[in-house]
Amino acid sequence: MDRRLYEEFVRLGVHPDCIDAENLIQSIYEHMDMGLSGKTGSMMMIPSYLYAEGRIAEGEPVAVIDAGGTNLRAASVVFTADGPQVLALEKSPMPGTHGRISVQQMFDEFVRRILPFMPESGRLALCFSYAFEALPDGEARIITMSKEVEVEDASGTLIVDGMKKAFRRAGYGTELHIIVVNDTAGVLYSALASGENEGIGFILGTGMNTAYFEKTSRIGKIGPVQHDRMMINMESAYFSAAPAGPVDLLIDCTSRNRGEAVFEKMVSGAYLGKTAAICAKELAGAGFLSGETAERMPEEFLMADISSFLRNVSGSVSEICSSSSDADVLAELFRVIEIRAGKMTAALVATVIKRIKENGFQGAVPVAVNGSTVLLNEHILGSFTDGLEKYAGADSFRIVTMDNDTLFGSAAAAFLG
């Protein structure tokens, strides 16, 4: 890389060399401790009251509802000697995406969709990817729904109670066993679907989050529980001590949640395209890109277009470049931004591996990875994997990916959680 270009990337704060991984790992570790103890910190470290106990019963179907974003999936899942399988699957719009409904109507629609797949055991896992509070008795209280879904009076509603009442209205008489998880928990439990009792769930797509099992003796902000380990929803997007550079701070200042989720704004798909566009304009102003290319520069690059461009596939990025020199500069920019994201997220997951090892786990920790930003961008994935090997050790982890991971993980949680 040209020395002047390297120095410009460092000035903008987007080069991987701007990240001191060891300091970042130490800072993440300290914020995890603060969150677990209830002290002021930037990571919520939310107790889930979900566990990694019990045994997955082979051959016993589980009904799964996956409610997230604008889509609803209703499925029947079974675990076999060859791994988990989807016996049946139906997709439909998420209730509330085509007009305002009541929270009771939402539960009634959930039940209507899942009734054909209910097993004799009455075992149901609901992957509810909206903000909710997990309660010690296994209940879950809705905090809020997303803007895309209009559900009246949802805030404060108990999910398990609401589902049981909806089943009764539908005439279902079998005793129900309902567990509620979020998408990160579903990804985490997918790592346990192959028989492990340990793992990490890591999502890096439009947003990012991480979950793992912590020793309950280290969760100072909860009272005594009759379990050795509990799943923790880290809400790692909100880690505030990330080494943000000038461009990261500019993006944060112009975002709706200014001062929050700084880590997410440095690594996730919702922001990397904005980072790239701002940097490209700075590069043009410093003379690294031609005026013709600068005039065609978008306000934000799409991650799919960045990925295609780095794979030498023609597309919108290629069309704005007026010369091969400009194309080379943009390619270098996209690479350093992606490698930095992979390095930072590797430091995050390596910190979690460190804690799991401290808790006594001896083997390779299964790291279940989900999300288009990490899985579909080779420089992010490569930097993430390389970083884990460097910071945690090549023998300390194994990457797990699978189709339908949230379905399988939710079903596993119905037995283990």
Sequence and secondary structure as in RCSB ss.txt:
>XXXX:A:sequence
MDRRLYEEFVRLGVHPDCIDAENLIQSIYEHMDMGLSGKTGSMMMIPSYLYAEGRIAEGEPVAVIDAGGTNLRAA
SVVFTADGPQVLALEKSPMPGTHGRISVQQMFDEFVRRILPFMPESGRLALCFSYAFEALPDGEARIITMSKEVE
VEDASGTLIVDGMKKAFRRAGYGTELHIIVVNDTAGVLYSALASGENEGIGFILGTGMNTAYFEKTSRIGKIGPV
QHDRMMINMESAYFSAAPAGPVDLLIDCTSRNRGEAVFEKMVSGAYLGKTAAICAKELAGAGFLSGETAERMPEE
FLMADISSFLRNVSGSVSEICSSSSDADVLAELFRVIEIRAGKMTAALVATVIKRIKENGFQGAVPVAVNGSTVL
LNEHILGSFTDGLEKYAGADSFRIVTMDNDTLFGSAAAAFLG
>XXXX:A:secstr
  HHHHHHHHHHT SGGG  HHHHHHHHHHHHHHHHHT S S   EE    S S   TT  EEEEEEETTEEEEE
EEEEETTEEEEEEEEEEE TTTTS EEHHHHHHHHHHHHGGG  TT EEEEEE SEEEE TTS EEEEE  TTS 
EET TT BHHHHHHHHHHHTT  S  EEEEE HHHHHHHHHHTTS S  EEEEESSSEEEEEEEEGGG TTS   
S SEEEEE  GGG   S   HHHHHHHHTSTTTTS HHHHHHSHHHHHHHHHHHHHHHHHTTSS HHHHHT  SS
  HHHHHHHHTT  SHHHHH SSHHHHHHHHHHHHHHHHHHHHHHHHHHHHHHHHHHHTT  S EEEEEE HHHH
S HHHHHHHHHHHHHHT TTSEEEE  TTHHHHHHHHHHHH 
